[in-house]
Amino acid sequence: MEYTYNILNNIYYFILSGMKTIEVRLLNEKSENILINDYITFNNIDNNDRYIKVKVTNKKIYDNV
């Protein structure tokens, strides 16, 4: 499956540079369905022409914050 999330410009560059390698999201219906080997496209909301497509390599669900 493929999923799409919107991210801010500075987060886009952190991912692009390799400084950000982990994505944390609240568990909702969309994020709960994401599985290892799925793809996520992160759209840069500050520049619609820029996006990063990544493959999910691990998933961890925590019981609480």
N, C-alpha and C positions, 0 to 999 in steps of 0.2 A: 504494500500500500504506500501511497504518498500522501503527505500532510503538508500544510502550509501555515506558517506563522509570520507575523509582521514584527520587525525589530527596528530599533532606532539606529541612526547612522553610526554612532560610536560603538555600539554592540556589533554591528556589521564588520567594522574594521578590526575589532578584537578577535572575532572569529576568523576573518581573513588572514590575520597575522599569526594565528595559532596561539594567541594569548588566552583565548577562551575556548575550552574544549569540552565543557560540561554545560548542559542546559537543564535548568530546574524549572519545573512548572507545577502548579497546583493540580491535584488529581481531579480531573473532570472527565466527562464522557469522551471527549476528543483525545486527551492525553492518555487515558486509560487504555484505549484501543491500540496505541502505538506499540509495535513489537520490534524485537531485534531483527535487523536486516531490512526494515522499512526505511523510507527516505523522507526527509523533512526539507522543504524549501523555505529558507528564511528570506523574506522580502524586505529590502531596505525601504522603510516608509518615507524617508527623506529624499530618496532618489529611486523612482520606480523602475529604472533600467538596471538596477543592481540587485542581485540576489545570490545566495549561496545554497547549493543543494548538498546535503550531507546524508550519510548512511548511519543509522542507529546501530551501534556496536555493543551497547550495554544498557540495561534498564534496572533501576532500583526504586522500589516503592517503600517509603518510610511510613510508620504508623502515626507519627505526629511531627509537628514542626520543632 
